[in-house]
Amino acid sequence: MKKISFRADILPLKNELYRLALRITLNSAEAEDVVQETMIKVWNRREQWDDIESIEAFCLTICRNQALDRLKRLDNQNATLGDEHDRADHSYEADPEEQTIQRDRLRLVRQLMDQLPEKQRSCMQLRDVEGKAYKEIAELLGISEQQVKVNIHRARQAVKQRFIETEKYGL
């Protein structure tokens, strides 16, 4: 059996682990923390590496479990767009009714984004919420810049269409 090296075999998996964690947590910072925790857990179990058939599957399993545990622990219901109070449009501070409408719309957009297919949701999250460049998104997700643009366009169109339908007819 091959001797496993942290630097050569495990460290290169960090981008793949990040993508998995991001798909689960829907938050870049949380995903980075999950990857770091995963790397620490994998390192702490280095005595078992020689007995593991697939180190990649081992790492991905730990990452998945870490991400799911983090979601449960933090009750991360607002991961997509963050806390509505922090993101609310403060131009309506004097009008509580407008604030409520803004929060409801933001909540609806978050719910609509959560319903998107995985790639579209990830691309839209990274571009529109986190402000990442197309090139950076392409590298993070392992797809071409053109695919990123197509996924973002489709995601925006789907969210817009569903938003209009919901606003017009209600939930």
Phi and psi in radians as a Rosetta constraint file:
Dihedral C 1 N 2 CA 2 C 2 CIRCULARHARMONIC -1.198 0.35
Dihedral N 2 CA 2 C 2 N 3 CIRCULARHARMONIC 2.442 0.35
Dihedral C 2 N 3 CA 3 C 3 CIRCULARHARMONIC -1.353 0.35
Dihedral N 3 CA 3 C 3 N 4 CIRCULARHARMONIC 2.193 0.35
Dihedral C 3 N 4 CA 4 C 4 CIRCULARHARMONIC -1.579 0.35
Dihedral N 4 CA 4 C 4 N 5 CIRCULARHARMONIC 2.341 0.35
Dihedral C 4 N 5 CA 5 C 5 CIRCULARHARMONIC -2.011 0.35
Dihedral N 5 CA 5 C 5 N 6 CIRCULARHARMONIC 2.337 0.35
Dihedral C 5 N 6 CA 6 C 6 CIRCULARHARMONIC -1.057 0.35
Dihedral N 6 CA 6 C 6 N 7 CIRCULARHARMONIC -0.826 0.35
Dihedral C 6 N 7 CA 7 C 7 CIRCULARHARMONIC -1.156 0.35
Dihedral N 7 CA 7 C 7 N 8 CIRCULARHARMONIC -0.738 0.35
Dihedral C 7 N 8 CA 8 C 8 CIRCULARHARMONIC -1.538 0.35
Dihedral N 8 CA 8 C 8 N 9 CIRCULARHARMONIC -0.555 0.35
Dihedral C 8 N 9 CA 9 C 9 CIRCULARHARMONIC -1.888 0.35
Dihedral N 9 CA 9 C 9 N 10 CIRCULARHARMONIC -0.559 0.35
Dihedral C 9 N 10 CA 10 C 10 CIRCULARHARMONIC -1.789 0.35
Dihedral N 10 CA 10 C 10 N 11 CIRCULARHARMONIC -0.802 0.35
Dihedral C 10 N 11 CA 11 C 11 CIRCULARHARMONIC -0.995 0.35
Dihedral N 11 CA 11 C 11 N 12 CIRCULARHARMONIC -0.678 0.35
Dihedral C 11 N 12 CA 12 C 12 CIRCULARHARMONIC -1.114 0.35
Dihedral N 12 CA 12 C 12 N 13 CIRCULARHARMONIC -0.240 0.35
Dihedral C 12 N 13 CA 13 C 13 CIRCULARHARMONIC -1.419 0.35
Dihedral N 13 CA 13 C 13 N 14 CIRCULARHARMONIC -0.081 0.35
Dihedral C 13 N 14 CA 14 C 14 CIRCULARHARMONIC -1.034 0.35
Dihedral N 14 CA 14 C 14 N 15 CIRCULARHARMONIC -0.650 0.35
Dihedral C 14 N 15 CA 15 C 15 CIRCULARHARMONIC -1.196 0.35
Dihedral N 15 CA 15 C 15 N 16 CIRCULARHARMONIC -0.699 0.35
Dihedral C 15 N 16 CA 16 C 16 CIRCULARHARMONIC -1.148 0.35
Dihedral N 16 CA 16 C 16 N 17 CIRCULARHARMONIC -0.705 0.35
Dihedral C 16 N 17 CA 17 C 17 CIRCULARHARMONIC -1.124 0.35
Dihedral N 17 CA 17 C 17 N 18 CIRCULARHARMONIC -0.702 0.35
Dihedral C 17 N 18 CA 18 C 18 CIRCULARHARMONIC -1.081 0.35
Dihedral N 18 CA 18 C 18 N 19 CIRCULARHARMONIC -0.803 0.35
Dihedral C 18 N 19 CA 19 C 19 CIRCULARHARMONIC -1.059 0.35
Dihedral N 19 CA 19 C 19 N 20 CIRCULARHARMONIC -0.734 0.35
Dihedral C 19 N 20 CA 20 C 20 CIRCULARHARMONIC -1.097 0.35
Dihedral N 20 CA 20 C 20 N 21 CIRCULARHARMONIC -0.824 0.35
Dihedral C 20 N 21 CA 21 C 21 CIRCULARHARMONIC -1.105 0.35
Dihedral N 21 CA 21 C 21 N 22 CIRCULARHARMONIC -0.675 0.35
Dihedral C 21 N 22 CA 22 C 22 CIRCULARHARMONIC -1.148 0.35
Dihedral N 22 CA 22 C 22 N 23 CIRCULARHARMONIC -0.691 0.35
Dihedral C 22 N 23 CA 23 C 23 CIRCULARHARMONIC -1.109 0.35
Dihedral N 23 CA 23 C 23 N 24 CIRCULARHARMONIC -0.573 0.35
Dihedral C 23 N 24 CA 24 C 24 CIRCULARHARMONIC -1.460 0.35
Dihedral N 24 CA 24 C 24 N 25 CIRCULARHARMONIC -0.825 0.35
Dihedral C 24 N 25 CA 25 C 25 CIRCULARHARMONIC -1.484 0.35
Dihedral N 25 CA 25 C 25 N 26 CIRCULARHARMONIC -0.415 0.35
Dihedral C 25 N 26 CA 26 C 26 CIRCULARHARMONIC 1.059 0.35
Dihedral N 26 CA 26 C 26 N 27 CIRCULARHARMONIC 0.462 0.35
Dihedral C 26 N 27 CA 27 C 27 CIRCULARHARMONIC -2.577 0.35
Dihedral N 27 CA 27 C 27 N 28 CIRCULARHARMONIC 2.188 0.35
Dihedral C 27 N 28 CA 28 C 28 CIRCULARHARMONIC -1.073 0.35
Dihedral N 28 CA 28 C 28 N 29 CIRCULARHARMONIC -0.805 0.35
Dihedral C 28 N 29 CA 29 C 29 CIRCULARHARMONIC -1.125 0.35
Dihedral N 29 CA 29 C 29 N 30 CIRCULARHARMONIC -0.745 0.35
Dihedral C 29 N 30 CA 30 C 30 CIRCULARHARMONIC -1.102 0.35
Dihedral N 30 CA 30 C 30 N 31 CIRCULARHARMONIC -0.724 0.35
Dihedral C 30 N 31 CA 31 C 31 CIRCULARHARMONIC -1.094 0.35
Dihedral N 31 CA 31 C 31 N 32 CIRCULARHARMONIC -0.723 0.35
Dihedral C 31 N 32 CA 32 C 32 CIRCULARHARMONIC -1.084 0.35
Dihedral N 32 CA 32 C 32 N 33 CIRCULARHARMONIC -0.740 0.35
Dihedral C 32 N 33 CA 33 C 33 CIRCULARHARMONIC -1.095 0.35
Dihedral N 33 CA 33 C 33 N 34 CIRCULARHARMONIC -0.721 0.35
Dihedral C 33 N 34 CA 34 C 34 CIRCULARHARMONIC -1.080 0.35
Dihedral N 34 CA 34 C 34 N 35 CIRCULARHARMONIC -0.758 0.35
Dihedral C 34 N 35 CA 35 C 35 CIRCULARHARMONIC -1.100 0.35
Dihedral N 35 CA 35 C 35 N 36 CIRCULARHARMONIC -0.746 0.35
Dihedral C 35 N 36 CA 36 C 36 CIRCULARHARMONIC -1.086 0.35
Dihedral N 36 CA 36 C 36 N 37 CIRCULARHARMONIC -0.792 0.35
Dihedral C 36 N 37 CA 37 C 37 CIRCULARHARMONIC -1.087 0.35
Dihedral N 37 CA 37 C 37 N 38 CIRCULARHARMONIC -0.678 0.35
Dihedral C 37 N 38 CA 38 C 38 CIRCULARHARMONIC -1.085 0.35
Dihedral N 38 CA 38 C 38 N 39 CIRCULARHARMONIC -0.825 0.35
Dihedral C 38 N 39 CA 39 C 39 CIRCULARHARMONIC -1.060 0.35
Dihedral N 39 CA 39 C 39 N 40 CIRCULARHARMONIC -0.693 0.35
Dihedral C 39 N 40 CA 40 C 40 CIRCULARHARMONIC -1.141 0.35
Dihedral N 40 CA 40 C 40 N 41 CIRCULARHARMONIC -0.787 0.35
Dihedral C 40 N 41 CA 41 C 41 CIRCULARHARMONIC -1.099 0.35
Dihedral N 41 CA 41 C 41 N 42 CIRCULARHARMONIC -0.728 0.35
Dihedral C 41 N 42 CA 42 C 42 CIRCULARHARMONIC -1.106 0.35
Dihedral N 42 CA 42 C 42 N 43 CIRCULARHARMONIC -0.775 0.35
Dihedral C 42 N 43 CA 43 C 43 CIRCULARHARMONIC -1.085 0.35
Dihedral N 43 CA 43 C 43 N 44 CIRCULARHARMONIC -0.739 0.35
Dihedral C 43 N 44 CA 44 C 44 CIRCULARHARMONIC -1.147 0.35
Dihedral N 44 CA 44 C 44 N 45 CIRCULARHARMONIC -0.309 0.35
Dihedral C 44 N 45 CA 45 C 45 CIRCULARHARMONIC -1.861 0.35
Dihedral N 45 CA 45 C 45 N 46 CIRCULARHARMONIC 0.446 0.35
Dihedral C 45 N 46 CA 46 C 46 CIRCULARHARMONIC -1.085 0.35
Dihedral N 46 CA 46 C 46 N 47 CIRCULARHARMONIC -0.395 0.35
Dihedral C 46 N 47 CA 47 C 47 CIRCULARHARMONIC -1.177 0.35
Dihedral N 47 CA 47 C 47 N 48 CIRCULARHARMONIC -0.409 0.35
Dihedral C 47 N 48 CA 48 C 48 CIRCULARHARMONIC -1.597 0.35
Dihedral N 48 CA 48 C 48 N 49 CIRCULARHARMONIC -0.113 0.35
Dihedral C 48 N 49 CA 49 C 49 CIRCULARHARMONIC -0.960 0.35
Dihedral N 49 CA 49 C 49 N 50 CIRCULARHARMONIC -0.706 0.35
Dihedral C 49 N 50 CA 50 C 50 CIRCULARHARMONIC -1.170 0.35
Dihedral N 50 CA 50 C 50 N 51 CIRCULARHARMONIC -0.397 0.35
Dihedral C 50 N 51 CA 51 C 51 CIRCULARHARMONIC -1.545 0.35
Dihedral N 51 CA 51 C 51 N 52 CIRCULARHARMONIC -0.145 0.35
Dihedral C 51 N 52 CA 52 C 52 CIRCULARHARMONIC -1.520 0.35
Dihedral N 52 CA 52 C 52 N 53 CIRCULARHARMONIC 2.273 0.35
Dihedral C 52 N 53 CA 53 C 53 CIRCULARHARMONIC -1.259 0.35
Dihedral N 53 CA 53 C 53 N 54 CIRCULARHARMONIC -0.785 0.35
Dihedral C 53 N 54 CA 54 C 54 CIRCULARHARMONIC -2.273 0.35
Dihedral N 54 CA 54 C 54 N 55 CIRCULARHARMONIC 1.876 0.35
Dihedral C 54 N 55 CA 55 C 55 CIRCULARHARMONIC -1.159 0.35
Dihedral N 55 CA 55 C 55 N 56 CIRCULARHARMONIC -0.550 0.35
Dihedral C 55 N 56 CA 56 C 56 CIRCULARHARMONIC -1.134 0.35
Dihedral N 56 CA 56 C 56 N 57 CIRCULARHARMONIC -0.828 0.35
Dihedral C 56 N 57 CA 57 C 57 CIRCULARHARMONIC -1.092 0.35
Dihedral N 57 CA 57 C 57 N 58 CIRCULARHARMONIC -0.681 0.35
Dihedral C 57 N 58 CA 58 C 58 CIRCULARHARMONIC -1.039 0.35
Dihedral N 58 CA 58 C 58 N 59 CIRCULARHARMONIC -0.849 0.35
Dihedral C 58 N 59 CA 59 C 59 CIRCULARHARMONIC -1.143 0.35
Dihedral N 59 CA 59 C 59 N 60 CIRCULARHARMONIC -0.743 0.35
Dihedral C 59 N 60 CA 60 C 60 CIRCULARHARMONIC -1.127 0.35
Dihedral N 60 CA 60 C 60 N 61 CIRCULARHARMONIC -0.656 0.35
Dihedral C 60 N 61 CA 61 C 61 CIRCULARHARMONIC -1.135 0.35
Dihedral N 61 CA 61 C 61 N 62 CIRCULARHARMONIC -0.788 0.35
Dihedral C 61 N 62 CA 62 C 62 CIRCULARHARMONIC -1.088 0.35
Dihedral N 62 CA 62 C 62 N 63 CIRCULARHARMONIC -0.756 0.35
Dihedral C 62 N 63 CA 63 C 63 CIRCULARHARMONIC -1.066 0.35
Dihedral N 63 CA 63 C 63 N 64 CIRCULARHARMONIC -0.811 0.35
Dihedral C 63 N 64 CA 64 C 64 CIRCULARHARMONIC -1.045 0.35
Dihedral N 64 CA 64 C 64 N 65 CIRCULARHARMONIC -0.817 0.35
Dihedral C 64 N 65 CA 65 C 65 CIRCULARHARMONIC -1.116 0.35
Dihedral N 65 CA 65 C 65 N 66 CIRCULARHARMONIC -0.701 0.35
Dihedral C 65 N 66 CA 66 C 66 CIRCULARHARMONIC -1.097 0.35
Dihedral N 66 CA 66 C 66 N 67 CIRCULARHARMONIC -0.767 0.35
Dihedral C 66 N 67 CA 67 C 67 CIRCULARHARMONIC -1.131 0.35
Dihedral N 67 CA 67 C 67 N 68 CIRCULARHARMONIC -0.768 0.35
Dihedral C 67 N 68 CA 68 C 68 CIRCULARHARMONIC -1.140 0.35
Dihedral N 68 CA 68 C 68 N 69 CIRCULARHARMONIC -0.707 0.35
Dihedral C 68 N 69 CA 69 C 69 CIRCULARHARMONIC -1.096 0.35
Dihedral N 69 CA 69 C 69 N 70 CIRCULARHARMONIC -0.704 0.35
Dihedral C 69 N 70 CA 70 C 70 CIRCULARHARMONIC -1.118 0.35
Dihedral N 70 CA 70 C 70 N 71 CIRCULARHARMONIC -0.731 0.35
Dihedral C 70 N 71 CA 71 C 71 CIRCULARHARMONIC -1.056 0.35
Dihedral N 71 CA 71 C 71 N 72 CIRCULARHARMONIC -0.769 0.35
Dihedral C 71 N 72 CA 72 C 72 CIRCULARHARMONIC -1.133 0.35
Dihedral N 72 CA 72 C 72 N 73 CIRCULARHARMONIC -0.779 0.35
Dihedral C 72 N 73 CA 73 C 73 CIRCULARHARMONIC -1.122 0.35
Dihedral N 73 CA 73 C 73 N 74 CIRCULARHARMONIC -0.730 0.35
Dihedral C 73 N 74 CA 74 C 74 CIRCULARHARMONIC -1.619 0.35
Dihedral N 74 CA 74 C 74 N 75 CIRCULARHARMONIC -0.071 0.35
Dihedral C 74 N 75 CA 75 C 75 CIRCULARHARMONIC 0.805 0.35
Dihedral N 75 CA 75 C 75 N 76 CIRCULARHARMONIC 1.005 0.35
Dihedral C 75 N 76 CA 76 C 76 CIRCULARHARMONIC -1.411 0.35
Dihedral N 76 CA 76 C 76 N 77 CIRCULARHARMONIC 1.162 0.35
Dihedral C 76 N 77 CA 77 C 77 CIRCULARHARMONIC -1.342 0.35
Dihedral N 77 CA 77 C 77 N 78 CIRCULARHARMONIC -0.383 0.35
Dihedral C 77 N 78 CA 78 C 78 CIRCULARHARMONIC -1.873 0.35
Dihedral N 78 CA 78 C 78 N 79 CIRCULARHARMONIC 0.470 0.35
Dihedral C 78 N 79 CA 79 C 79 CIRCULARHARMONIC -1.137 0.35
Dihedral N 79 CA 79 C 79 N 80 CIRCULARHARMONIC -0.543 0.35
Dihedral C 79 N 80 CA 80 C 80 CIRCULARHARMONIC -1.163 0.35
Dihedral N 80 CA 80 C 80 N 81 CIRCULARHARMONIC -0.884 0.35
Dihedral C 80 N 81 CA 81 C 81 CIRCULARHARMONIC -2.063 0.35
Dihedral N 81 CA 81 C 81 N 82 CIRCULARHARMONIC 0.041 0.35
Dihedral C 81 N 82 CA 82 C 82 CIRCULARHARMONIC 1.457 0.35
Dihedral N 82 CA 82 C 82 N 83 CIRCULARHARMONIC -3.022 0.35
Dihedral C 82 N 83 CA 83 C 83 CIRCULARHARMONIC -1.210 0.35
Dihedral N 83 CA 83 C 83 N 84 CIRCULARHARMONIC 2.240 0.35
Dihedral C 83 N 84 CA 84 C 84 CIRCULARHARMONIC -1.028 0.35
Dihedral N 84 CA 84 C 84 N 85 CIRCULARHARMONIC -0.600 0.35
Dihedral C 84 N 85 CA 85 C 85 CIRCULARHARMONIC -1.150 0.35
Dihedral N 85 CA 85 C 85 N 86 CIRCULARHARMONIC -0.604 0.35
Dihedral C 85 N 86 CA 86 C 86 CIRCULARHARMONIC -1.290 0.35
Dihedral N 86 CA 86 C 86 N 87 CIRCULARHARMONIC -0.497 0.35
Dihedral C 86 N 87 CA 87 C 87 CIRCULARHARMONIC -1.756 0.35
Dihedral N 87 CA 87 C 87 N 88 CIRCULARHARMONIC -0.068 0.35
Dihedral C 87 N 88 CA 88 C 88 CIRCULARHARMONIC -1.087 0.35
Dihedral N 88 CA 88 C 88 N 89 CIRCULARHARMONIC 2.624 0.35
Dihedral C 88 N 89 CA 89 C 89 CIRCULARHARMONIC -1.306 0.35
Dihedral N 89 CA 89 C 89 N 90 CIRCULARHARMONIC 1.935 0.35
Dihedral C 89 N 90 CA 90 C 90 CIRCULARHARMONIC -1.457 0.35
Dihedral N 90 CA 90 C 90 N 91 CIRCULARHARMONIC 0.055 0.35
Dihedral C 90 N 91 CA 91 C 91 CIRCULARHARMONIC -1.218 0.35
Dihedral N 91 CA 91 C 91 N 92 CIRCULARHARMONIC -0.236 0.35
Dihedral C 91 N 92 CA 92 C 92 CIRCULARHARMONIC -1.878 0.35
Dihedral N 92 CA 92 C 92 N 93 CIRCULARHARMONIC 0.419 0.35
Dihedral C 92 N 93 CA 93 C 93 CIRCULARHARMONIC -0.991 0.35
Dihedral N 93 CA 93 C 93 N 94 CIRCULARHARMONIC -0.574 0.35
Dihedral C 93 N 94 CA 94 C 94 CIRCULARHARMONIC -1.350 0.35
Dihedral N 94 CA 94 C 94 N 95 CIRCULARHARMONIC -0.276 0.35
Dihedral C 94 N 95 CA 95 C 95 CIRCULARHARMONIC -2.015 0.35
Dihedral N 95 CA 95 C 95 N 96 CIRCULARHARMONIC 1.737 0.35
Dihedral C 95 N 96 CA 96 C 96 CIRCULARHARMONIC -1.035 0.35
Dihedral N 96 CA 96 C 96 N 97 CIRCULARHARMONIC -0.570 0.35
Dihedral C 96 N 97 CA 97 C 97 CIRCULARHARMONIC -1.104 0.35
Dihedral N 97 CA 97 C 97 N 98 CIRCULARHARMONIC -0.779 0.35
Dihedral C 97 N 98 CA 98 C 98 CIRCULARHARMONIC -1.146 0.35
Dihedral N 98 CA 98 C 98 N 99 CIRCULARHARMONIC -0.659 0.35
Dihedral C 98 N 99 CA 99 C 99 CIRCULARHARMONIC -1.055 0.35
Dihedral N 99 CA 99 C 99 N 100 CIRCULARHARMONIC -0.759 0.35
Dihedral C 99 N 100 CA 100 C 100 CIRCULARHARMONIC -1.126 0.35
Dihedral N 100 CA 100 C 100 N 101 CIRCULARHARMONIC -0.743 0.35
Dihedral C 100 N 101 CA 101 C 101 CIRCULARHARMONIC -1.069 0.35
Dihedral N 101 CA 101 C 101 N 102 CIRCULARHARMONIC -0.771 0.35
Dihedral C 101 N 102 CA 102 C 102 CIRCULARHARMONIC -1.076 0.35
Dihedral N 102 CA 102 C 102 N 103 CIRCULARHARMONIC -0.776 0.35
Dihedral C 102 N 103 CA 103 C 103 CIRCULARHARMONIC -1.106 0.35
Dihedral N 103 CA 103 C 103 N 104 CIRCULARHARMONIC -0.723 0.35
Dihedral C 103 N 104 CA 104 C 104 CIRCULARHARMONIC -1.120 0.35
Dihedral N 104 CA 104 C 104 N 105 CIRCULARHARMONIC -0.719 0.35
Dihedral C 104 N 105 CA 105 C 105 CIRCULARHARMONIC -1.145 0.35
Dihedral N 105 CA 105 C 105 N 106 CIRCULARHARMONIC -0.722 0.35
Dihedral C 105 N 106 CA 106 C 106 CIRCULARHARMONIC -1.113 0.35
Dihedral N 106 CA 106 C 106 N 107 CIRCULARHARMONIC -0.724 0.35
Dihedral C 106 N 107 CA 107 C 107 CIRCULARHARMONIC -1.092 0.35
Dihedral N 107 CA 107 C 107 N 108 CIRCULARHARMONIC -0.722 0.35
Dihedral C 107 N 108 CA 108 C 108 CIRCULARHARMONIC -1.113 0.35
Dihedral N 108 CA 108 C 108 N 109 CIRCULARHARMONIC -0.784 0.35
Dihedral C 108 N 109 CA 109 C 109 CIRCULARHARMONIC -1.057 0.35
Dihedral N 109 CA 109 C 109 N 110 CIRCULARHARMONIC -0.737 0.35
Dihedral C 109 N 110 CA 110 C 110 CIRCULARHARMONIC -1.064 0.35
Dihedral N 110 CA 110 C 110 N 111 CIRCULARHARMONIC -0.764 0.35
Dihedral C 110 N 111 CA 111 C 111 CIRCULARHARMONIC -1.127 0.35
Dihedral N 111 CA 111 C 111 N 112 CIRCULARHARMONIC -0.717 0.35
Dihedral C 111 N 112 CA 112 C 112 CIRCULARHARMONIC -1.138 0.35
Dihedral N 112 CA 112 C 112 N 113 CIRCULARHARMONIC -0.694 0.35
Dihedral C 112 N 113 CA 113 C 113 CIRCULARHARMONIC -1.112 0.35
Dihedral N 113 CA 113 C 113 N 114 CIRCULARHARMONIC -0.679 0.35
Dihedral C 113 N 114 CA 114 C 114 CIRCULARHARMONIC -1.134 0.35
Dihedral N 114 CA 114 C 114 N 115 CIRCULARHARMONIC -0.388 0.35
Dihedral C 114 N 115 CA 115 C 115 CIRCULARHARMONIC -1.504 0.35
Dihedral N 115 CA 115 C 115 N 116 CIRCULARHARMONIC -0.168 0.35
Dihedral C 115 N 116 CA 116 C 116 CIRCULARHARMONIC -1.203 0.35
Dihedral N 116 CA 116 C 116 N 117 CIRCULARHARMONIC 2.735 0.35
Dihedral C 116 N 117 CA 117 C 117 CIRCULARHARMONIC -1.029 0.35
Dihedral N 117 CA 117 C 117 N 118 CIRCULARHARMONIC 2.697 0.35
Dihedral C 117 N 118 CA 118 C 118 CIRCULARHARMONIC -0.905 0.35
Dihedral N 118 CA 118 C 118 N 119 CIRCULARHARMONIC -0.886 0.35
Dihedral C 118 N 119 CA 119 C 119 CIRCULARHARMONIC -1.136 0.35
Dihedral N 119 CA 119 C 119 N 120 CIRCULARHARMONIC -0.731 0.35
Dihedral C 119 N 120 CA 120 C 120 CIRCULARHARMONIC -1.110 0.35
Dihedral N 120 CA 120 C 120 N 121 CIRCULARHARMONIC -0.765 0.35
Dihedral C 120 N 121 CA 121 C 121 CIRCULARHARMONIC -1.092 0.35
Dihedral N 121 CA 121 C 121 N 122 CIRCULARHARMONIC -0.789 0.35
Dihedral C 121 N 122 CA 122 C 122 CIRCULARHARMONIC -1.113 0.35
Dihedral N 122 CA 122 C 122 N 123 CIRCULARHARMONIC -0.784 0.35
Dihedral C 122 N 123 CA 123 C 123 CIRCULARHARMONIC -1.093 0.35
Dihedral N 123 CA 123 C 123 N 124 CIRCULARHARMONIC -0.804 0.35
Dihedral C 123 N 124 CA 124 C 124 CIRCULARHARMONIC -1.137 0.35
Dihedral N 124 CA 124 C 124 N 125 CIRCULARHARMONIC -0.726 0.35
Dihedral C 124 N 125 CA 125 C 125 CIRCULARHARMONIC -1.037 0.35
Dihedral N 125 CA 125 C 125 N 126 CIRCULARHARMONIC -0.880 0.35
Dihedral C 125 N 126 CA 126 C 126 CIRCULARHARMONIC -1.151 0.35
Dihedral N 126 CA 126 C 126 N 127 CIRCULARHARMONIC -0.646 0.35
Dihedral C 126 N 127 CA 127 C 127 CIRCULARHARMONIC -1.438 0.35
Dihedral N 127 CA 127 C 127 N 128 CIRCULARHARMONIC -0.990 0.35
Dihedral C 127 N 128 CA 128 C 128 CIRCULARHARMONIC -1.457 0.35
Dihedral N 128 CA 128 C 128 N 129 CIRCULARHARMONIC -0.504 0.35
Dihedral C 128 N 129 CA 129 C 129 CIRCULARHARMONIC -1.695 0.35
Dihedral N 129 CA 129 C 129 N 130 CIRCULARHARMONIC -0.789 0.35
Dihedral C 129 N 130 CA 130 C 130 CIRCULARHARMONIC -1.668 0.35
Dihedral N 130 CA 130 C 130 N 131 CIRCULARHARMONIC -0.177 0.35
Dihedral C 130 N 131 CA 131 C 131 CIRCULARHARMONIC 1.267 0.35
Dihedral N 131 CA 131 C 131 N 132 CIRCULARHARMONIC 0.433 0.35
Dihedral C 131 N 132 CA 132 C 132 CIRCULARHARMONIC -1.312 0.35
Dihedral N 132 CA 132 C 132 N 133 CIRCULARHARMONIC 2.654 0.35
Dihedral C 132 N 133 CA 133 C 133 CIRCULARHARMONIC -1.335 0.35
Dihedral N 133 CA 133 C 133 N 134 CIRCULARHARMONIC 2.723 0.35
Dihedral C 133 N 134 CA 134 C 134 CIRCULARHARMONIC -0.970 0.35
Dihedral N 134 CA 134 C 134 N 135 CIRCULARHARMONIC -0.762 0.35
Dihedral C 134 N 135 CA 135 C 135 CIRCULARHARMONIC -1.078 0.35
Dihedral N 135 CA 135 C 135 N 136 CIRCULARHARMONIC -0.755 0.35
Dihedral C 135 N 136 CA 136 C 136 CIRCULARHARMONIC -1.129 0.35
Dihedral N 136 CA 136 C 136 N 137 CIRCULARHARMONIC -0.713 0.35
Dihedral C 136 N 137 CA 137 C 137 CIRCULARHARMONIC -1.110 0.35
Dihedral N 137 CA 137 C 137 N 138 CIRCULARHARMONIC -0.760 0.35
Dihedral C 137 N 138 CA 138 C 138 CIRCULARHARMONIC -1.014 0.35
Dihedral N 138 CA 138 C 138 N 139 CIRCULARHARMONIC -0.750 0.35
Dihedral C 138 N 139 CA 139 C 139 CIRCULARHARMONIC -1.161 0.35
Dihedral N 139 CA 139 C 139 N 140 CIRCULARHARMONIC -0.764 0.35
Dihedral C 139 N 140 CA 140 C 140 CIRCULARHARMONIC -1.094 0.35
Dihedral N 140 CA 140 C 140 N 141 CIRCULARHARMONIC -0.721 0.35
Dihedral C 140 N 141 CA 141 C 141 CIRCULARHARMONIC -1.653 0.35
Dihedral N 141 CA 141 C 141 N 142 CIRCULARHARMONIC -0.110 0.35
Dihedral C 141 N 142 CA 142 C 142 CIRCULARHARMONIC 1.217 0.35
Dihedral N 142 CA 142 C 142 N 143 CIRCULARHARMONIC 0.624 0.35
Dihedral C 142 N 143 CA 143 C 143 CIRCULARHARMONIC -2.275 0.35
Dihedral N 143 CA 143 C 143 N 144 CIRCULARHARMONIC 2.980 0.35
Dihedral C 143 N 144 CA 144 C 144 CIRCULARHARMONIC -1.342 0.35
Dihedral N 144 CA 144 C 144 N 145 CIRCULARHARMONIC 2.800 0.35
Dihedral C 144 N 145 CA 145 C 145 CIRCULARHARMONIC -1.070 0.35
Dihedral N 145 CA 145 C 145 N 146 CIRCULARHARMONIC -0.652 0.35
Dihedral C 145 N 146 CA 146 C 146 CIRCULARHARMONIC -1.079 0.35
Dihedral N 146 CA 146 C 146 N 147 CIRCULARHARMONIC -0.725 0.35
Dihedral C 146 N 147 CA 147 C 147 CIRCULARHARMONIC -1.118 0.35
Dihedral N 147 CA 147 C 147 N 148 CIRCULARHARMONIC -0.648 0.35
Dihedral C 147 N 148 CA 148 C 148 CIRCULARHARMONIC -1.066 0.35
Dihedral N 148 CA 148 C 148 N 149 CIRCULARHARMONIC -0.838 0.35
Dihedral C 148 N 149 CA 149 C 149 CIRCULARHARMONIC -1.082 0.35
Dihedral N 149 CA 149 C 149 N 150 CIRCULARHARMONIC -0.735 0.35
Dihedral C 149 N 150 CA 150 C 150 CIRCULARHARMONIC -1.120 0.35
Dihedral N 150 CA 150 C 150 N 151 CIRCULARHARMONIC -0.792 0.35
Dihedral C 150 N 151 CA 151 C 151 CIRCULARHARMONIC -1.096 0.35
Dihedral N 151 CA 151 C 151 N 152 CIRCULARHARMONIC -0.702 0.35
Dihedral C 151 N 152 CA 152 C 152 CIRCULARHARMONIC -1.161 0.35
Dihedral N 152 CA 152 C 152 N 153 CIRCULARHARMONIC -0.763 0.35
Dihedral C 152 N 153 CA 153 C 153 CIRCULARHARMONIC -1.042 0.35
Dihedral N 153 CA 153 C 153 N 154 CIRCULARHARMONIC -0.846 0.35
Dihedral C 153 N 154 CA 154 C 154 CIRCULARHARMONIC -1.103 0.35
Dihedral N 154 CA 154 C 154 N 155 CIRCULARHARMONIC -0.700 0.35
Dihedral C 154 N 155 CA 155 C 155 CIRCULARHARMONIC -1.124 0.35
Dihedral N 155 CA 155 C 155 N 156 CIRCULARHARMONIC -0.799 0.35
Dihedral C 155 N 156 CA 156 C 156 CIRCULARHARMONIC -1.092 0.35
Dihedral N 156 CA 156 C 156 N 157 CIRCULARHARMONIC -0.738 0.35
Dihedral C 156 N 157 CA 157 C 157 CIRCULARHARMONIC -1.091 0.35
Dihedral N 157 CA 157 C 157 N 158 CIRCULARHARMONIC -0.773 0.35
Dihedral C 157 N 158 CA 158 C 158 CIRCULARHARMONIC -1.125 0.35
Dihedral N 158 CA 158 C 158 N 159 CIRCULARHARMONIC -0.793 0.35
Dihedral C 158 N 159 CA 159 C 159 CIRCULARHARMONIC -1.109 0.35
Dihedral N 159 CA 159 C 159 N 160 CIRCULARHARMONIC -0.777 0.35
Dihedral C 159 N 160 CA 160 C 160 CIRCULARHARMONIC -1.044 0.35
Dihedral N 160 CA 160 C 160 N 161 CIRCULARHARMONIC -0.840 0.35
Dihedral C 160 N 161 CA 161 C 161 CIRCULARHARMONIC -1.076 0.35
Dihedral N 161 CA 161 C 161 N 162 CIRCULARHARMONIC -0.813 0.35
Dihedral C 161 N 162 CA 162 C 162 CIRCULARHARMONIC -1.168 0.35
Dihedral N 162 CA 162 C 162 N 163 CIRCULARHARMONIC -0.639 0.35
Dihedral C 162 N 163 CA 163 C 163 CIRCULARHARMONIC -1.089 0.35
Dihedral N 163 CA 163 C 163 N 164 CIRCULARHARMONIC -0.819 0.35
Dihedral C 163 N 164 CA 164 C 164 CIRCULARHARMONIC -1.065 0.35
Dihedral N 164 CA 164 C 164 N 165 CIRCULARHARMONIC -0.776 0.35
Dihedral C 164 N 165 CA 165 C 165 CIRCULARHARMONIC -1.072 0.35
Dihedral N 165 CA 165 C 165 N 166 CIRCULARHARMONIC -0.756 0.35
Dihedral C 165 N 166 CA 166 C 166 CIRCULARHARMONIC -1.178 0.35
Dihedral N 166 CA 166 C 166 N 167 CIRCULARHARMONIC -0.773 0.35
Dihedral C 166 N 167 CA 167 C 167 CIRCULARHARMONIC -1.113 0.35
Dihedral N 167 CA 167 C 167 N 168 CIRCULARHARMONIC -0.622 0.35
Dihedral C 167 N 168 CA 168 C 168 CIRCULARHARMONIC -1.290 0.35
Dihedral N 168 CA 168 C 168 N 169 CIRCULARHARMONIC -0.736 0.35
Dihedral C 168 N 169 CA 169 C 169 CIRCULARHARMONIC -1.912 0.35
Dihedral N 169 CA 169 C 169 N 170 CIRCULARHARMONIC -0.176 0.35
Dihedral C 169 N 170 CA 170 C 170 CIRCULARHARMONIC 1.461 0.35
Dihedral N 170 CA 170 C 170 N 171 CIRCULARHARMONIC 3.072 0.35
